[in-house]
């Protein structure tokens, strides 16, 4: 199964929407505040300049989506979970 990390900020309305979309599809994810130490490290590693940022990992494969892109995230999770 793919691991999903969701980089968010407290003021971001699109982050809230992305969380709802993932939850509605029964996907488990780990939310990380972009202002936390871990969040800053992840943002730096992937050169993320905006939120929500959704990182989908499966084995050695990783996909990063910046912004509200629920269809692309869901499709990638399905493909990587096969």
C-alpha positions as CSV (number, residue, x, y, z in Angstrom):
1,X,0.0,0.0,0.0
2,X,1.2,3.5,-0.8
3,X,2.2,5.9,2.0
4,X,0.7,9.3,1.8
5,X,2.2,12.4,3.4
6,X,0.2,15.6,3.4
7,X,2.1,18.8,4.0
8,X,-0.3,21.5,5.2
9,X,-0.6,24.8,7.1
10,X,-3.3,25.9,9.5
11,X,-4.5,28.8,7.4
12,X,-4.8,26.9,4.1
13,X,-8.4,26.2,3.0
14,X,-7.2,24.0,0.2
15,X,-5.3,21.8,2.7
16,X,-8.6,21.3,4.6
17,X,-10.3,20.3,1.3
18,X,-7.5,17.9,0.4
19,X,-7.8,16.2,3.8
20,X,-11.5,15.8,3.2
21,X,-11.0,14.3,-0.3
22,X,-8.4,11.8,0.9
23,X,-10.6,10.8,3.9
24,X,-13.7,10.4,1.7
25,X,-11.9,7.8,-0.4
26,X,-10.8,5.9,2.7
27,X,-7.1,6.8,2.2
28,X,-5.0,7.0,5.3
29,X,-2.4,9.8,5.3
30,X,0.0,11.5,7.7
31,X,-0.5,15.2,8.0
32,X,2.6,17.3,8.6
33,X,2.5,21.0,9.4
34,X,4.8,22.9,7.0
35,X,5.9,25.1,9.9
36,X,7.2,22.2,12.0
37,X,10.8,21.1,11.9
38,X,9.8,18.0,10.0
39,X,7.6,20.0,7.6
40,X,10.4,22.4,6.8
41,X,12.8,19.5,6.1
42,X,10.4,17.9,3.8
43,X,9.6,21.2,2.0
44,X,13.3,21.7,1.5
45,X,14.0,18.2,0.3
46,X,11.3,18.3,-2.4
47,X,11.6,22.1,-3.1
48,X,8.0,22.6,-2.1
49,X,7.0,26.3,-2.1
50,X,3.2,25.9,-1.5
51,X,0.6,23.8,0.3
52,X,-1.1,21.5,0.2
53,X,1.7,19.2,-0.9
54,X,0.8,15.6,-1.2
55,X,3.7,13.0,-1.4
56,X,2.8,9.5,-2.4
57,X,5.4,6.8,-1.7
58,X,5.5,3.2,-2.6
59,X,8.8,1.3,-2.4
60,X,11.4,3.4,-4.2
61,X,8.8,5.4,-6.2
62,X,7.7,8.8,-5.0
63,X,5.3,11.4,-6.6
64,X,4.8,14.9,-5.3
65,X,1.7,17.0,-6.0
66,X,1.6,20.6,-5.2
67,X,-1.9,22.2,-4.7
68,X,-5.3,20.7,-4.7
69,X,-5.1,17.8,-7.1
70,X,-7.4,15.1,-5.7
71,X,-7.9,13.2,-9.0
72,X,-4.2,12.9,-9.7
73,X,-3.4,11.8,-6.2
74,X,-6.1,9.2,-6.2
75,X,-5.0,7.8,-9.5
76,X,-1.4,7.6,-8.4
77,X,-2.3,5.9,-5.1
78,X,-4.3,3.3,-7.1
79,X,-1.4,2.7,-9.5
80,X,1.3,2.5,-6.9
81,X,-0.8,0.2,-4.7
82,X,-1.2,-2.5,-7.3
